[in-house]
Amino acid sequence: SALAAMSRRYDSRTTIFSPEGRLYQVEYAMEAISHAGTAVGILSSEGVVIAAEKKISSKLLEPVKSSEKMYMIDEHVACAVAGITADANILVNYARTAAQRYQLTYQEPMPVEQLVQSLCDTKQGYTQYGGLRPFGVSMLYAGWDSQHGFQLYCSDPSGNYGGWMATSIGASTQAAQSIMKQEYKVGEMDLQAALALAVKVLSKTCDATSLTPDRLDIATVTLVDGKVKYTPFPDAESKKLLDALQAEAASGDA
């Protein structure tokens, strides 16, 4: 095609602009992410919910003990990733180190946006300096700090980031966003409502005919007695949420 012919000369390295002012390698990195398992983040008055669909490539695989989609960065920040997991591990380690370095220097937790920004500065470097490919990962960051309370951010391989009330990364992003646009009620979402919405979005956008607890990763960042708490949900809790969704759907159909 004409676009392929146009792009051919300009996509050989990340540091070249095309005549339309595009960086093809960065766009290709985003394309890689659009085939990864969906992850959604939803901000509520009582905390932040992050949830993701785990892609199970073979039933012979031993289930991983720790989640491959969710990572705790510091006691007050967690993230969900979509894209190349190996790339994500590098970025998560970088973020963890940055958070600890700040804690050691200032004796207080790193503000969430500052942490996101330092990670995005690293990502941006890979789109500007020679020879290296961009990280093929988008990330959702859920956190709390004393300046701005609960926050949800999303970043992509270009190093751009933004604050969101609800957003998604990975496959089926358009579908997930449109459901959240309709169903997210600004200023009225408590944690239960956010959890229910996250499960609803993932069950509607997932590849499989129906979402099962072993394909679902859910975690929350909440405040308990003035301390930030990261809570990954066990399968039993995920099953309760899925059952509630099915019951609601059944009553809606009746």
C-alpha positions as CSV (number, residue, x, y, z in Angstrom):
1,S,0.0,0.0,0.0
2,A,1.0,3.6,-0.4
3,L,1.3,4.1,3.4
4,A,3.6,1.0,3.7
5,A,5.7,2.4,0.8
6,M,5.9,5.8,2.4
7,S,6.7,4.5,5.8
8,R,9.4,2.0,4.6
9,R,12.1,4.7,4.3
10,Y,11.4,6.4,7.6
11,D,10.7,3.5,10.0
12,S,14.2,2.0,10.0
13,R,15.1,3.8,13.2
14,T,13.3,5.5,16.0
15,T,15.1,8.8,15.6
16,I,13.8,9.8,12.1
17,F,10.7,11.9,11.5
18,S,8.6,11.1,8.5
19,P,7.6,14.0,6.2
20,E,4.2,14.1,8.0
21,G,6.1,14.5,11.3
22,R,5.5,11.0,12.6
23,L,7.7,8.6,14.4
24,Y,6.8,5.2,12.9
25,Q,8.7,3.0,15.4
26,V,6.8,4.6,18.3
27,E,3.5,4.0,16.5
28,Y,4.5,0.4,15.8
29,A,5.2,0.0,19.6
30,M,1.7,1.2,20.3
31,E,0.3,-1.2,17.7
32,A,2.1,-4.1,19.5
33,I,0.3,-3.1,22.7
34,S,-3.1,-3.1,21.1
35,H,-2.8,-6.9,20.8
36,A,-2.0,-7.5,24.5
37,G,-4.5,-8.4,27.2
38,T,-6.8,-5.6,28.2
39,A,-6.2,-3.7,31.5
40,V,-8.5,-1.1,33.0
41,G,-8.1,1.5,35.8
42,I,-11.0,3.2,37.6
43,L,-10.8,6.0,40.1
44,S,-13.3,6.1,42.9
45,S,-13.9,8.2,46.0
46,E,-12.5,5.4,48.2
47,G,-9.6,4.2,46.2
48,V,-8.4,3.1,42.8
49,V,-9.3,-0.2,41.0
50,I,-7.0,-1.8,38.5
51,A,-8.1,-4.9,36.7
52,A,-6.7,-6.9,33.8
53,E,-7.4,-9.9,31.6
54,K,-4.7,-12.5,31.7
55,K,-4.0,-14.2,28.3
56,I,-3.6,-17.9,28.9
57,S,-1.6,-19.2,26.0
58,S,-1.6,-22.9,26.9
59,K,-3.4,-24.9,29.5
60,L,-0.2,-26.8,30.2
61,L,1.5,-23.7,31.6
62,E,2.0,-23.6,35.3
63,P,0.0,-20.6,36.6
64,V,2.5,-18.0,37.8
65,K,2.5,-17.4,41.5
66,S,2.8,-13.6,41.2
67,S,0.7,-11.7,38.7
68,E,2.3,-10.9,35.3
69,K,-0.1,-7.9,34.8
70,M,0.0,-6.1,38.2
71,Y,3.0,-4.9,40.1
72,M,3.4,-3.0,43.4
73,I,5.9,-0.2,42.8
74,D,6.0,1.2,46.4
75,E,3.7,1.0,49.4
76,H,1.5,3.8,47.9
77,V,1.7,3.0,44.1
78,A,0.8,0.0,42.0
79,C,0.6,-0.5,38.3
80,A,-1.0,-2.7,35.6
81,V,0.8,-3.3,32.3
82,A,-0.1,-4.2,28.8
83,G,2.4,-5.2,26.1
84,I,5.7,-7.0,26.2
85,T,6.0,-8.3,29.8
86,A,9.8,-8.5,29.6
87,D,10.0,-4.8,28.8
88,A,7.6,-4.1,31.7
89,N,9.9,-5.8,34.2
90,I,12.7,-3.4,33.3
91,L,10.4,-0.3,33.8
92,V,8.9,-1.7,37.0
93,N,12.4,-2.2,38.4
94,Y,13.4,1.3,37.4
95,A,10.2,2.7,39.1
96,R,10.8,0.8,42.3
97,T,14.4,2.1,42.4
98,A,13.3,5.7,41.8
99,A,10.6,5.4,44.6
100,Q,13.2,4.0,47.1
101,R,15.8,6.6,46.1
102,Y,13.2,9.4,46.8
103,Q,12.2,7.8,50.1
104,L,15.8,7.6,51.2
105,T,16.6,11.2,50.3
106,Y,13.5,12.9,51.6
107,Q,12.2,10.5,54.2
108,E,8.7,10.5,52.7
109,P,6.9,8.6,49.9
110,M,7.4,9.9,46.3
111,P,4.5,11.9,44.9
112,V,2.6,9.7,42.4
113,E,2.9,12.1,39.4
114,Q,6.6,12.7,40.0
115,L,7.1,8.9,39.9
116,V,5.1,8.6,36.7
117,Q,7.0,11.5,35.1
118,S,10.4,10.1,35.9
119,L,9.4,6.8,34.3
120,C,8.1,8.6,31.3
121,D,11.3,10.6,30.9
122,T,13.1,7.3,30.6
123,K,10.6,6.0,28.0
124,Q,10.9,9.3,26.0
125,G,14.7,8.9,25.8
126,Y,14.2,5.7,23.8
127,T,12.3,7.7,21.1
128,Q,15.0,10.3,20.7
129,Y,18.5,8.8,21.1
130,G,20.0,6.4,18.6
131,G,19.8,2.8,18.0
132,L,17.4,1.5,20.7
133,R,13.8,0.5,20.3
134,P,11.1,2.0,22.5
135,F,9.6,0.0,25.4
136,G,6.7,-2.0,24.1
137,V,4.5,-1.3,27.1
138,S,1.7,0.9,28.2
139,M,1.1,1.2,32.0
140,L,-1.7,2.2,34.3
141,Y,-0.5,3.7,37.7
142,A,-2.8,3.7,40.7
143,G,-1.6,5.6,43.8
144,W,-2.3,7.9,46.7
145,D,-0.3,10.8,48.0
146,S,-0.9,13.6,50.6
147,Q,-1.0,16.3,48.0
148,H,-3.6,15.0,45.6
149,G,-5.2,11.9,47.2
150,F,-6.1,9.0,44.9
151,Q,-4.8,9.2,41.4
152,L,-4.8,7.2,38.2
153,Y,-2.3,7.8,35.4
154,C,-1.8,6.1,32.0
155,S,1.5,6.2,30.0
156,D,2.4,4.9,26.5
157,P,5.7,4.1,24.7
158,S,6.2,7.7,23.5
159,G,6.6,8.9,27.1
160,N,3.3,10.7,27.1
161,Y,1.2,10.3,30.2
162,G,-2.1,11.7,31.5
163,G,-4.3,11.6,34.6
164,W,-7.7,9.8,34.2
165,M,-10.9,9.0,36.1
166,A,-11.2,5.7,34.1
167,T,-9.2,4.4,31.2
168,S,-7.9,1.2,29.6
169,I,-4.9,-0.1,27.7
170,G,-4.2,-3.2,25.6
171,A,-6.7,-4.8,23.2
172,S,-10.3,-3.5,22.7
173,T,-9.5,-0.1,24.2
174,Q,-12.1,1.7,22.1
175,A,-14.9,-0.7,23.3
176,A,-13.7,-0.5,26.9
177,Q,-13.5,3.3,26.8
178,S,-17.0,3.7,25.3
179,I,-18.5,1.5,28.1
180,M,-16.7,3.5,30.8
181,K,-17.8,6.8,29.2
182,Q,-21.5,5.7,29.5
183,E,-21.3,4.0,32.9
184,Y,-18.8,6.1,34.9
185,K,-20.6,8.6,37.1
186,V,-18.3,11.4,38.1
187,G,-18.2,12.1,41.8
188,E,-20.6,9.2,42.6
189,M,-18.3,6.1,42.3
190,D,-17.5,4.2,45.5
191,L,-15.1,1.3,45.5
192,Q,-17.8,-1.3,45.0
193,A,-19.2,0.6,42.0
194,A,-15.7,0.9,40.5
195,L,-15.0,-2.8,41.0
196,A,-18.3,-3.8,39.4
197,L,-17.6,-1.5,36.4
198,A,-14.1,-2.9,35.9
199,V,-15.4,-6.5,35.9
200,K,-18.2,-5.5,33.5
201,V,-15.8,-3.8,31.1
202,L,-13.4,-6.8,31.0
203,S,-16.1,-9.3,30.6
204,K,-17.5,-7.5,27.6
205,T,-14.2,-7.0,25.9
206,C,-12.4,-10.3,26.7
207,D,-11.5,-12.8,24.0
208,A,-13.1,-15.8,25.7
209,T,-16.9,-16.4,25.6
210,S,-17.1,-15.8,29.3
211,L,-14.6,-14.4,31.8
212,T,-13.4,-16.8,34.5
213,P,-11.7,-15.9,37.8
214,D,-8.4,-17.5,36.6
215,R,-8.3,-15.1,33.6
216,L,-9.0,-12.1,35.8
217,D,-6.5,-10.0,37.8
218,I,-7.9,-7.4,40.1
219,A,-6.2,-5.2,42.7
220,T,-7.2,-2.1,44.7
221,V,-5.2,0.8,46.2
222,T,-7.2,2.1,49.3
223,L,-6.6,4.0,52.5
224,V,-7.0,1.9,55.7
225,D,-6.5,3.8,59.0
226,G,-4.6,6.5,57.3
227,K,-2.2,4.0,55.6
228,V,-2.2,3.2,51.9
229,K,-3.0,-0.5,51.2
230,Y,-2.4,-2.4,48.0
231,T,-4.8,-5.4,47.8
232,P,-4.6,-8.0,45.1
233,F,-7.8,-10.0,44.9
234,P,-7.6,-13.9,45.2
235,D,-9.7,-16.0,42.8
236,A,-12.5,-16.4,45.3
237,E,-13.0,-12.6,45.5
238,S,-12.9,-12.3,41.7
239,K,-15.5,-15.0,41.4
240,K,-17.8,-13.1,43.8
241,L,-17.6,-10.1,41.5
242,L,-18.2,-12.2,38.4
243,D,-21.2,-13.9,40.0
244,A,-22.7,-10.5,41.0
245,L,-22.3,-9.3,37.4
246,Q,-24.0,-12.5,36.0
247,A,-26.8,-12.1,38.5
248,E,-27.3,-8.4,37.5
249,A,-27.3,-9.4,33.8
250,A,-29.8,-12.1,34.4
251,S,-32.1,-9.7,36.4
252,G,-31.7,-7.2,33.5
253,D,-32.8,-9.8,30.9
254,A,-35.8,-11.0,33.0
